[in-house]
Amino acid sequence: MDLNQLFSNKRTGVQYKSAGKKDDSRSEYQRDFDRVIFLTAFRRLQNKTQVFPLPDSLLVHNRLTHSLEVASVGRSLGNEIGKFIAEKYAFALRPEIQELYRHSLYDVISTACLCHDIGNPAFGHSGEDAIASYFCRNESWLKSKFTEEEWQDFTNFEGNANAIRVLTQKQNGKSEGGAMLTYSTLASIAKYPCESAAKDKKIIYRKKFGFFQKEKAVFQDIAYQTSMTLVLDQPLVYLRHPFVWLVETADDICYNIIDLEDAHRLGFIDSKICEDLFCQIISEMQGEDKWTRVSRKLVQIEDKNDRISFLRAVSINALIRRAEEIYINNFEKILSGAQEKSIFGQMKSECKAIQTIEDFSVENIYNHRSVVEIENAGYNVMYELLDHFVQPILKTEDQRRDFDKKAVKLIPRQFLYENGSDYEKVLGIVDFVSGMTDNYATALYRKIKGIDIGMKG
């Protein structure tokens, strides 16, 4: 893999590599960051569940605050790794590319972190499950309408693949190229650079899939322009782009650590237990000398939440430093595709505290009653919304009864592909439903089910 070819400032919807506007002081990759910040799909993340039900008070994280924090961690990782590559491989890099590693890699990584969850539907992973399950449970009448590859897209619905679609697709009546981000940014969010038919849980870059059939050609161009290594033609599989590992690591660090802090703020776990888990990470990752300095600071803090916030910050910093070391030590394996374990997975194998936190979180956080309740409710809401719209959209105008026509009228124009194939029509419905916020999905569900009737002032 040629280090000079990993960056590409080509954008979706543009037929040439942009040289940037002369009157714009920002780099191409800074422009990416700014574009994502102002995307409607990005703003919607503020009303999408991360783990815990969204409360009236601002106690816990939603997908927006999570993405912002992941971007912060990703920027730190990108900054250090960029300097490492620019210095160690200076002999092999063209001068302008060396400058990109030194001054732009952190923008690419932070932007990819910002939009890594942009394709996730409402209600967390239960929303994904609901979409996939809808098709599995209706196979008898639905499957024959699609090719095998298209069917696999629906029955394995995946937020990662949907992110590529959200960021690149031309919606009905809208401009070409979607968000028009650079190919480097798009390549950096492709954790699973393969089509749905290539899923293989035993292989890290094929555990899930990274693009729908509709975006296959776009992804092939992204892969070509950013020097991603082709593994298989049929089904289509690439090795991960080296930048992906940093985005994945930033996400892993944040949700493993911050979910624990959220659980403490909601009173799900005791302060002493939470403190002990964070302290264990700090002492294991950075040694007793560091822990001694941290403990001196800790005795000065009385507020329980402030103590946890302090320990969370130190823990994240310790994990960032170790992640950088692991990435650097394994960089050649990452480039060649020989790396078989995630960076965070490698940290987990050497730090007992991380595994302890993961086990504790599964038992006491992710299976907490309030979390399970929202997952059950979310599953039913998403399933019923799909059921309400998929059947009418697959009927011709002549076949539609009055109630079918009324259902179609509720679908915004940008999601209607009436002249497309059945795959494109249904994909439009999936776009509509998966893009909804928790609040909007719940409100629409209540209205079409007759739970809320009438106009409200």
C-alpha positions as CSV (number, residue, x, y, z in Angstrom):
1,M,0.0,0.0,0.0
2,D,1.6,3.3,-1.2
3,L,1.6,5.9,1.6
4,N,1.5,8.6,-1.1
5,Q,-1.9,7.4,-2.3
6,L,-3.9,7.2,0.9
7,F,-5.1,10.8,0.7
8,S,-7.6,11.8,-2.0
9,N,-9.3,15.2,-2.2
10,K,-11.7,13.9,-4.9
11,R,-15.3,14.5,-3.8
12,T,-18.5,12.6,-4.5
13,G,-20.6,14.4,-7.1
14,V,-17.5,16.1,-8.6
15,Q,-15.8,14.7,-11.7
16,Y,-12.3,16.0,-10.9
17,K,-10.0,16.3,-7.9
18,S,-10.6,19.7,-6.4
19,A,-7.6,22.0,-5.9
20,G,-9.6,24.0,-3.4
21,K,-10.9,27.5,-3.6
22,K,-8.2,30.1,-3.8
23,D,-10.1,32.4,-1.5
24,D,-10.6,29.7,1.1
25,S,-7.9,29.4,3.7
26,R,-9.2,26.0,4.8
27,S,-7.7,22.8,3.6
28,E,-9.9,20.3,1.7
29,Y,-10.1,18.2,4.9
30,Q,-11.0,21.1,7.1
31,R,-13.9,21.8,4.7
32,D,-15.1,18.3,5.2
33,F,-15.3,18.8,9.0
34,D,-17.3,22.0,8.5
35,R,-19.6,20.4,6.0
36,V,-20.5,17.5,8.4
37,I,-21.2,20.0,11.3
38,F,-23.9,21.7,9.2
39,L,-25.5,18.5,7.8
40,T,-29.1,17.9,8.7
41,A,-28.3,14.2,9.2
42,F,-25.6,15.2,11.7
43,R,-28.0,17.5,13.7
44,R,-30.5,14.7,13.9
45,L,-28.1,12.7,16.0
46,Q,-29.0,14.9,19.0
47,N,-32.3,13.0,19.2
48,K,-31.0,9.5,18.6
49,T,-30.4,7.1,21.5
50,Q,-26.8,6.2,22.3
51,V,-27.4,3.7,25.0
52,F,-29.7,5.2,27.6
53,P,-33.3,6.5,27.1
54,L,-33.1,10.2,26.2
55,P,-34.2,12.0,29.4
56,D,-35.6,15.5,29.8
57,S,-32.4,16.6,31.6
58,L,-29.0,16.6,29.9
59,L,-27.5,13.9,32.0
60,V,-26.4,11.4,29.4
61,H,-25.0,11.2,25.9
62,N,-26.9,11.0,22.7
63,R,-25.4,10.1,19.4
64,L,-24.5,13.7,18.7
65,T,-22.5,14.3,21.9
66,H,-20.9,10.9,21.5
67,S,-19.8,11.7,18.0
68,L,-18.3,15.1,19.1
69,E,-16.3,13.4,21.8
70,V,-15.1,10.6,19.5
71,A,-14.0,13.4,17.1
72,S,-12.0,14.9,19.9
73,V,-10.2,11.7,20.7
74,G,-9.8,11.0,17.0
75,R,-8.1,14.4,16.5
76,S,-5.6,13.5,19.2
77,L,-4.8,10.2,17.6
78,G,-4.6,11.6,14.1
79,N,-2.2,14.3,15.3
80,E,0.3,12.0,16.8
81,I,0.1,9.3,14.1
82,G,0.4,11.9,11.4
83,K,3.6,13.2,12.9
84,F,4.9,9.6,13.2
85,I,4.2,8.8,9.6
86,A,5.6,12.1,8.3
87,E,8.9,11.6,10.2
88,K,9.5,7.8,9.9
89,Y,8.6,7.5,6.2
90,A,9.9,10.9,5.1
91,F,12.2,9.2,2.6
92,A,9.2,7.6,0.8
93,L,6.8,10.5,0.9
94,R,6.4,13.3,-1.6
95,P,6.8,16.7,0.2
96,E,3.2,17.7,-0.3
97,I,2.0,14.3,1.1
98,Q,4.3,14.6,4.1
99,E,2.6,17.9,4.9
100,L,-0.8,16.2,4.6
101,Y,0.2,13.6,7.2
102,R,1.6,16.3,9.5
103,H,-1.1,18.9,9.1
104,S,-4.3,17.2,7.7
105,L,-4.5,13.6,9.0
106,Y,-6.1,14.8,12.2
107,D,-8.8,16.7,10.2
108,V,-9.6,13.5,8.2
109,I,-9.8,11.4,11.4
110,S,-11.8,13.8,13.4
111,T,-14.3,14.3,10.5
112,A,-14.7,10.6,10.0
113,C,-15.3,10.3,13.7
114,L,-18.0,13.0,13.5
115,C,-19.9,11.0,11.0
116,H,-19.2,7.4,12.0
117,D,-22.7,7.0,13.5
118,I,-24.5,9.1,10.9
119,G,-26.2,6.1,9.3
120,N,-27.5,4.6,12.6
121,P,-31.3,4.6,13.0
122,A,-33.2,5.7,16.0
123,F,-33.3,3.6,19.2
124,G,-29.7,2.3,19.0
125,H,-29.0,-1.2,17.8
126,S,-32.6,-2.2,18.3
127,G,-33.4,0.1,15.4
128,E,-31.0,-1.8,13.2
129,D,-32.4,-5.1,14.4
130,A,-35.9,-4.0,13.6
131,I,-35.1,-3.1,10.0
132,A,-33.2,-6.3,9.3
133,S,-35.9,-8.4,11.1
134,Y,-38.7,-6.8,9.1
135,F,-37.3,-8.3,5.9
136,C,-36.5,-11.6,7.5
137,R,-40.0,-12.0,8.9
138,N,-41.6,-11.1,5.5
139,E,-39.4,-13.2,3.3
140,S,-42.3,-15.1,1.8
141,W,-43.7,-12.2,-0.1
142,L,-40.7,-9.8,-0.3
143,K,-37.6,-11.8,-1.3
144,S,-38.7,-12.6,-4.8
145,K,-38.7,-8.8,-5.6
146,F,-35.0,-8.4,-5.2
147,T,-31.7,-10.0,-6.4
148,E,-29.9,-12.1,-3.8
149,E,-27.4,-9.3,-3.3
150,E,-30.1,-6.7,-2.7
151,W,-31.9,-9.0,-0.3
152,Q,-28.7,-9.4,1.7
153,D,-28.5,-5.6,2.0
154,F,-31.9,-5.5,3.7
155,T,-31.7,-8.6,5.9
156,N,-28.3,-7.6,7.2
157,F,-29.1,-3.9,7.5
158,E,-26.1,-2.1,9.0
159,G,-25.5,1.4,10.2
160,N,-22.0,1.5,8.8
161,A,-23.2,0.8,5.3
162,N,-26.0,3.2,5.7
163,A,-23.5,6.0,6.7
164,I,-21.8,5.7,3.3
165,R,-25.3,5.9,1.7
166,V,-26.4,8.9,3.8
167,L,-23.1,10.8,2.9
168,T,-22.9,9.9,-0.8
169,Q,-26.4,9.4,-2.3
170,K,-28.3,11.8,-4.5
171,Q,-31.8,12.0,-3.0
172,N,-34.7,12.7,-5.2
173,G,-34.7,16.4,-6.2
174,K,-31.4,17.1,-4.5
175,S,-27.9,17.7,-5.7
176,E,-25.4,15.1,-6.8
177,G,-22.9,13.6,-4.4
178,G,-24.8,14.0,-1.1
179,A,-22.5,15.7,1.4
180,M,-19.7,15.9,-1.2
181,L,-17.0,14.8,1.2
182,T,-13.5,13.9,0.2
183,Y,-12.8,10.2,-0.6
184,S,-10.2,10.1,2.2
185,T,-12.9,10.9,4.8
186,L,-15.3,8.4,3.4
187,A,-12.6,5.7,3.2
188,S,-11.9,6.4,6.9
189,I,-15.3,5.4,8.1
190,A,-15.5,2.1,6.2
191,K,-14.8,-0.4,9.0
192,Y,-16.2,-3.2,6.9
193,P,-15.1,-2.6,3.2
194,C,-17.2,-5.3,1.6
195,E,-20.6,-6.0,0.3
196,S,-23.3,-7.7,2.4
197,A,-22.8,-11.1,0.6
198,A,-19.2,-11.2,1.9
199,K,-20.0,-11.0,5.6
200,D,-17.7,-13.3,7.7
201,K,-17.7,-12.8,11.5
202,K,-14.3,-14.6,11.7
203,I,-12.6,-11.7,9.8
204,I,-12.3,-8.3,11.4
205,Y,-12.9,-6.3,8.3
206,R,-15.8,-8.5,7.2
207,K,-17.8,-8.9,10.5
208,K,-20.4,-6.7,9.0
209,F,-20.6,-4.9,5.6
210,G,-19.8,-1.4,4.5
211,F,-22.0,-0.4,1.4
212,F,-25.3,-1.2,-0.2
213,Q,-25.5,-2.5,-3.8
214,K,-26.8,1.0,-4.8
215,E,-23.5,2.5,-3.6
216,K,-21.2,-0.3,-4.9
217,A,-19.8,1.7,-7.8
218,V,-19.2,4.8,-5.7
219,F,-17.4,2.7,-3.1
220,Q,-15.2,1.1,-5.8
221,D,-14.1,4.5,-6.9
222,I,-13.4,5.6,-3.3
223,A,-11.3,2.4,-2.8
224,Y,-9.4,3.0,-6.1
225,Q,-8.7,6.6,-5.4
226,T,-7.4,5.9,-1.9
227,S,-5.3,2.9,-2.7
228,M,-7.4,0.3,-0.8
229,T,-6.3,-3.2,-1.5
230,L,-8.7,-5.5,-3.4
231,V,-9.1,-8.9,-1.8
232,L,-12.0,-10.4,-3.7
233,D,-13.9,-9.5,-6.8
234,Q,-17.0,-11.7,-6.2
235,P,-18.3,-10.8,-3.7
236,L,-16.5,-7.5,-3.5
237,V,-14.0,-7.2,-0.6
238,Y,-11.2,-4.7,0.2
239,L,-8.7,-4.5,3.0
240,R,-9.4,-1.7,5.5
241,H,-7.9,1.7,4.8
242,P,-5.2,2.4,7.4
243,F,-7.0,5.5,8.7
244,V,-10.0,3.4,9.7
245,W,-8.2,1.8,12.6
246,L,-7.9,5.2,14.3
247,V,-11.5,6.1,13.9
248,E,-12.6,2.7,15.3
249,T,-10.2,3.1,18.2
250,A,-11.6,6.6,19.1
251,D,-15.1,5.2,19.1
252,D,-14.2,2.2,21.2
253,I,-12.4,4.3,23.8
254,C,-15.3,6.7,24.1
255,Y,-18.2,4.4,24.4
256,N,-16.5,1.9,26.8
257,I,-15.5,4.7,29.2
258,I,-18.3,7.2,28.8
259,D,-21.1,4.7,29.1
260,L,-19.8,3.9,32.5
261,E,-19.8,7.6,33.5
262,D,-23.4,8.0,32.2
263,A,-24.5,5.0,34.2
264,H,-23.0,6.6,37.3
265,R,-24.8,9.9,36.7
266,L,-28.1,8.1,36.3
267,G,-27.5,6.2,39.6
268,F,-27.2,2.8,37.9
269,I,-23.9,2.1,39.6
270,D,-22.3,3.1,42.9
271,S,-19.6,5.9,42.9
272,K,-17.1,3.6,44.6
273,I,-17.5,0.9,42.0
274,C,-17.1,3.4,39.2
275,E,-14.1,5.0,40.8
276,D,-12.4,1.7,41.4
277,L,-12.8,0.7,37.7
278,F,-11.3,3.9,36.4
279,C,-8.5,3.8,38.9
280,Q,-7.7,0.3,37.8
281,I,-7.3,1.4,34.2
282,I,-5.0,4.3,35.1
283,S,-2.7,2.2,37.3
284,E,-2.6,-0.7,34.8
285,M,-2.0,1.5,31.8
286,Q,0.3,4.1,33.2
287,G,1.9,2.5,36.3
288,E,1.9,3.3,40.0
289,D,3.8,6.6,39.6
290,K,1.0,8.1,37.5
291,W,-1.6,6.7,39.8
292,T,0.1,8.3,42.8
293,R,0.0,11.7,41.1
294,V,-3.7,11.2,40.2
295,S,-4.6,10.1,43.7
296,R,-3.1,13.3,45.1
297,K,-5.4,15.3,42.9
298,L,-8.4,13.1,43.6
299,V,-8.3,13.8,47.4
300,Q,-8.9,17.5,46.6
301,I,-12.2,16.7,44.9
302,E,-15.3,16.1,47.0
303,D,-18.1,16.1,44.5
304,K,-18.8,12.6,43.4
305,N,-19.7,13.5,39.8
306,D,-16.6,15.7,39.5
307,R,-14.4,12.9,40.8
308,I,-15.7,10.5,38.2
309,S,-15.3,13.1,35.5
310,F,-11.7,13.6,36.5
311,L,-10.9,9.9,36.5
312,R,-12.8,9.5,33.2
313,A,-10.6,12.2,31.6
314,V,-7.4,10.6,32.9
315,S,-8.5,7.2,31.8
316,I,-9.2,8.3,28.2
317,N,-5.8,10.0,28.0
318,A,-4.1,6.8,29.2
319,L,-6.0,4.8,26.5
320,I,-5.1,7.3,23.8
321,R,-1.4,7.2,24.6
322,R,-1.4,3.4,24.6
323,A,-3.5,3.2,21.4
324,E,-0.9,5.4,19.7
325,E,1.9,3.0,20.8
326,I,0.0,-0.1,19.5
327,Y,-0.8,1.6,16.2
328,I,2.8,2.6,15.6
329,N,4.2,-0.8,16.7
330,N,1.8,-2.6,14.3
331,F,1.8,-0.1,11.5
332,E,3.4,-2.4,8.9
333,K,0.9,-5.1,9.7
334,I,-2.0,-2.6,9.3
335,L,-0.6,-1.5,5.9
336,S,-0.3,-5.1,4.7
337,G,-3.7,-6.2,6.0
338,A,-2.1,-8.7,8.5
339,Q,-3.5,-7.0,11.6
340,E,-6.2,-9.3,12.9
341,K,-7.3,-7.6,16.2
342,S,-8.6,-4.1,16.8
343,I,-6.4,-1.6,18.6
344,F,-8.8,-1.5,21.5
345,G,-9.1,-5.3,21.5
346,Q,-5.3,-5.5,21.9
347,M,-5.5,-3.1,24.8
348,K,-8.2,-5.2,26.4
349,S,-6.0,-8.3,26.2
350,E,-3.3,-6.5,28.2
351,C,-5.4,-4.6,30.7
352,K,-7.7,-6.6,32.9
353,A,-9.6,-3.4,33.9
354,I,-10.9,-2.9,30.4
355,Q,-12.3,-6.4,30.3
356,T,-13.8,-5.9,33.7
357,I,-15.5,-2.7,32.6
358,E,-16.9,-4.4,29.5
359,D,-18.3,-7.4,31.5
360,F,-19.7,-5.0,34.1
361,S,-21.3,-2.9,31.4
362,V,-23.0,-5.8,29.7
363,E,-24.5,-7.0,33.0
364,N,-25.4,-3.8,34.7
365,I,-25.8,-1.1,32.0
366,Y,-26.7,-2.6,28.6
367,N,-29.2,-5.0,30.3
368,H,-30.6,-2.5,32.7
369,R,-34.3,-2.5,32.7
370,S,-34.7,1.0,31.3
371,V,-32.3,0.2,28.4
372,V,-34.1,-3.0,27.6
373,E,-37.5,-1.2,27.7
374,I,-36.4,1.4,25.2
375,E,-34.9,-1.3,23.0
376,N,-38.2,-3.2,23.0
377,A,-40.3,-0.1,22.3
378,G,-37.9,1.1,19.6
379,Y,-37.9,-2.2,17.9
380,N,-41.7,-2.2,17.6
381,V,-41.9,1.4,16.5
382,M,-39.4,0.9,13.7
383,Y,-40.9,-2.4,12.6
384,E,-44.4,-1.0,12.4
385,L,-43.3,2.1,10.5
386,L,-41.6,0.0,7.8
387,D,-44.7,-2.2,7.6
388,H,-46.9,0.8,7.1
389,F,-44.8,2.2,4.1
390,V,-43.1,-0.8,2.4
391,Q,-46.3,-2.5,1.2
392,P,-47.9,0.6,-0.4
393,I,-44.7,1.7,-2.1
394,L,-44.4,-1.7,-3.9
395,K,-47.8,-1.5,-5.4
396,T,-48.5,0.3,-8.7
397,E,-50.7,3.3,-8.7
398,D,-53.6,1.1,-10.0
399,Q,-53.1,-1.4,-7.2
400,R,-53.1,1.1,-4.4
401,R,-56.3,1.4,-2.3
402,D,-57.1,4.7,-0.7
403,F,-55.3,3.8,2.6
404,D,-52.2,2.9,0.5
405,K,-52.3,6.3,-1.2
406,K,-52.6,8.1,2.1
407,A,-49.6,6.2,3.4
408,V,-47.5,7.2,0.4
409,K,-48.5,10.9,0.9
410,L,-46.7,10.8,4.2
411,I,-43.4,10.0,2.6
412,P,-41.3,13.1,1.9
413,R,-40.5,13.6,-1.8
414,Q,-36.7,13.0,-1.5
415,F,-37.4,9.4,-0.4
416,L,-39.8,8.6,-3.2
417,Y,-38.3,6.7,-6.2
418,E,-41.5,5.8,-8.0
419,N,-39.8,5.2,-11.3
420,G,-37.0,3.1,-9.8
421,S,-36.7,-0.6,-9.3
422,D,-38.4,-2.3,-6.3
423,Y,-35.0,-2.3,-4.6
424,E,-34.7,1.5,-5.0
425,K,-38.3,2.1,-3.9
426,V,-37.8,0.1,-0.7
427,L,-34.4,1.6,-0.1
428,G,-36.1,5.0,-0.1
429,I,-38.4,3.8,2.6
430,V,-35.5,2.5,4.6
431,D,-33.8,5.9,4.1
432,F,-36.9,7.6,5.5
433,V,-37.4,5.4,8.5
434,S,-33.7,5.0,9.5
435,G,-33.1,8.7,9.3
436,M,-35.9,9.5,11.8
437,T,-35.0,10.7,15.3
438,D,-36.4,8.8,18.3
439,N,-38.9,11.5,19.0
440,Y,-40.1,11.8,15.4
441,A,-40.4,8.1,14.9
442,T,-42.4,7.7,18.1
443,A,-44.7,10.6,17.3
444,L,-45.4,9.3,13.7
445,Y,-46.0,5.8,15.1
446,R,-48.5,7.1,17.6
447,K,-50.3,9.1,14.9
448,I,-50.6,6.3,12.3
449,K,-51.6,3.8,15.0
450,G,-54.4,6.1,16.2
451,I,-52.9,6.6,19.6
452,D,-52.7,10.4,19.0
453,I,-55.5,11.7,16.9
454,G,-56.2,15.3,15.9
455,M,-54.2,18.4,15.4
456,K,-52.3,20.0,18.2
457,G,-51.7,23.7,18.6
